[in-house]
Amino acid sequence: MAGQGSTGNVLAAICSFFIPGLGQLVQGRLLKAALMFVLGAVMWFFFLGWIVHIWSIFDAATWKPR
């Protein structure tokens, strides 16, 4: 079973490093991907987007499918 540290999660975390939400999109979590991308874009307007960016990377790296 895939989990934290699996190849898929590492790839997703790398994707989220470049664009918040891209890792969630790679994992097939469309709603979460859209939320991360939009929230990241809005927060970068206030120079706080790095918080969402790091959250996105961590979320993609530690996600476990049910």
C-alpha positions as CSV (number, residue, x, y, z in Angstrom):
1,M,0.0,0.0,0.0
2,A,1.3,3.4,-1.0
3,G,1.9,5.9,1.8
4,Q,4.3,8.4,3.2
5,G,7.7,8.2,1.4
6,S,6.3,6.2,-1.6
7,T,7.5,7.2,-5.0
8,G,4.1,8.6,-5.9
9,N,4.0,10.9,-2.9
10,V,7.6,12.0,-3.5
11,L,6.7,12.9,-7.1
12,A,3.6,14.7,-5.9
13,A,5.6,16.7,-3.3
14,I,8.1,17.7,-6.0
15,C,5.2,18.9,-8.2
16,S,3.7,20.9,-5.3
17,F,7.1,22.5,-4.8
18,F,6.8,24.2,-8.2
19,I,3.0,24.9,-8.2
20,P,0.8,24.6,-5.1
21,G,-1.9,22.1,-5.8
22,L,-0.1,20.3,-8.6
23,G,0.9,17.4,-6.4
24,Q,-2.7,16.9,-5.3
25,L,-3.8,17.0,-8.9
26,V,-1.2,14.3,-9.7
27,Q,-2.7,12.2,-6.9
28,G,-6.2,12.6,-8.4
29,R,-7.5,14.9,-5.6
30,L,-9.1,17.6,-7.9
31,L,-11.0,19.6,-5.2
32,K,-8.0,19.7,-2.9
33,A,-5.8,20.7,-5.9
34,A,-8.1,23.6,-6.8
35,L,-8.3,24.7,-3.2
36,M,-4.5,24.8,-2.8
37,F,-3.9,26.6,-6.1
38,V,-6.5,29.3,-5.5
39,L,-5.7,29.8,-1.9
40,G,-2.0,29.9,-2.8
41,A,-2.6,32.5,-5.5
42,V,-4.7,34.7,-3.2
43,M,-2.2,34.5,-0.3
44,W,0.7,35.4,-2.6
45,F,-1.1,38.7,-3.1
46,F,-0.5,39.3,0.6
47,F,3.1,37.8,0.5
48,L,1.8,34.9,2.7
49,G,1.6,32.4,-0.1
50,W,4.6,30.5,1.1
51,I,2.5,29.2,4.0
52,V,0.1,27.6,1.6
53,H,2.9,26.5,-0.6
54,I,4.6,24.6,2.2
55,W,1.3,23.2,3.4
56,S,0.7,21.9,-0.1
57,I,4.1,20.2,-0.3
58,F,3.6,18.6,3.1
59,D,0.0,17.4,2.3
60,A,1.1,15.8,-0.9
61,A,4.1,14.1,0.7
62,T,2.1,12.6,3.6
63,W,-1.2,11.7,1.9
64,K,-2.3,8.1,2.3
65,P,-5.0,6.7,0.0
66,R,-7.9,5.0,1.7
